[in-house]
Amino acid sequence: MSKTQYLTAAVAIALLAAGTLWWRTQSETPPPVIATNSADALALAEITLPETLSDNAQIGAQIFANSCAACHGENAVGIDGVGPPLVHRIYEPSHHGDESFQIAVAQGVRAHHWRFGNMAPVAGLTRGDVAMVIAYIRELQRANGIN
């Protein structure tokens, strides 16, 4: 290949990468969320609770209530001005896999989808604890059509 062909290929790759980055930032903007009801105006999502939870999800629900609900709300519906709902399409398994929850708890995470600020690491939770929380969140998501 000639120098011109190499240069043309390099420019094409750079433009493709820039276009992909721009598209991803545009497509990941979360849609507006709604409050559960007027009595609970701090909640950011309205959800349906599953009729039953697996044993692991029941354990995860308890851990979530003790370690996560202060920011992410009861049943992961989010809290306006505090933390996002986890029962939301942004957190579906194909976009935020289970390991992303593990990393967020262990290392914290820089704000990138929402405007709540960065999430600090959550002290005192093991990978096993987080796995139970993930089971709970995934069952909530499935009950709300998020697969």
N, C-alpha and C positions, 0 to 999 in steps of 0.2 A: 504494500500500500504506500501511496505517496504521502508526503507531509500534509498536503491539503486534505486528503481523505482522513488521516488521523485527526487533524484539527476539526474537521466537520463532524466526525464521530464523537469527539470529546464535547463539542458544543451541544450536539443533540442529546447526549447523556446528561449533561448539566441542565439543559432545559427540561428534560423529562423529570429529573430529580426535583427541580424547583417547582414544577407544575404539580407533582405528586404531593410535595410538602404543603403547598398552598391548598390543594383540594382537601387533604386530611384535616388541616386546621379549620377549614370552612365546614366540613361535614361533621366534625365532632362537637360543635356547639350544641349544648343541651337545649331541648325545647323547654318552654316554660312549664312549671309544675303547678299543681293546684293544691290548696289547703284541703285537709280532710273534711272539715266542716267549720262553721263559724265559731263553734265553741273551742276548737283546737286550731286556731289560726297559725300556730307556730309550725305545724306539720307541713311538709312540702309535697307529700304524695298521698293519694288515696289508694289503699290496697285492700285486697281480699285475703283473709287469713286461711291457710289450709285447714281442712277438717281435722287432720291428724298430722303429727310430726313423727319422723323416725326417732329411734332412741338417740342417735348421734345428734340430730337436730334439736331434740329436747335439751340435751346437755349444752349444745351451742346457744340455744335461746337464753339459758341461765347465764352463761359466760357473757353473751352479748349484753344482757340487761345490766350486768355488773361492770363491764369494761368498755362498752361501745355506745350504749344508748344515750349517754350524756351528750354526745355530739351528733350521733346519727339517728337519734329519736327512737322511741318505743317501736318495736317491730320494723326498724330500719326505714322509717318514713321520712327521715331527715328533720332538721330543725332550722327554721328560717334564721339566717344570720349566723348560724353556728356550724352546721355540717350537712352534707348532701344526703339524699335518700339513696340507699343501696338497692332498693327495689325499683330499679330504673334501667332502661335499655342500655345505658352507658356501661353498666356493670354486668351485662350478660356475659356468659362464659367465653364466647368467641371474641369478646373485646377486652375484658379483664378476666383472665384465667385465674384459677385458684392460687397460683403462685404469686400473682400480683397482690392478693390480699395478705399472703404470708410476708412479702417484702414490705408492704405498707405498715404492718404492725411491728415488724422487727426493726425497720430502718426509718420509718416515716416516709412521707411522699411529698414532693413539690406540687403545689396546686397547678392543675392543668386543664381541668374540665369546668370547674366551678370557681366562684369568687369568694370562697370561704377562707382562703389562706392555706398555708401548708399544714399537713397533718404531722404531728410529732409521733415518734415511736410510742408504742403502748407497752409500758413496763409490766413485767410479771406474767406474761402469757407465753406459753410454750407453743411449738409448732403443732402439737397435738390439740391444745386448746383452740388454736386458730382454725384447725381442720374441722373441729366441731362447729365453730361459728360459721365457717364456710358452708357446711352442710345445712345449717339453719337458713342462711341467706339464700342459698340455691333453692331450697324448698319454698321459701316465700316467693322467690322470683318465678318458679314454675307455676305456683298457684295464681300468679298474675300474668301469665302468658309470656314470660321472659325465659327463653330457653337458650 
